[in-house]
Amino acid sequence: MTEVELYGGPLDGQTVPVDTDDGDPDPWTAILTPGCAHPGGRSLYAPDPAGRWRWVQDVPWDAM
């Protein structure tokens, strides 16, 4: 596990632990947050080409 800072979205500036498995071709994390656009949904963050974990979108729970 690694602590990463989140950029953009409802959790901007917060740090969270993520599992940074080097073998994963599409790393991301989905976090339950009160600021999510979908009640009970998750805010999805993924690393950009520079390695910063940026907000991608909010996802409804049933779409996960």
C-alpha angles and dihedrals in degrees: 000000000000130000111236132182116235122225125204129352125065095317098050111158096011123120124225136176114252132181104241101196104181091210095060109104092196111035120184142141130218115207130193107234136166088229093063115122090228118060107241091008131118137246110233121218128182135172117266122217089276091054097253114137104236132184111259104176146311114264128202113238093244091055094059 
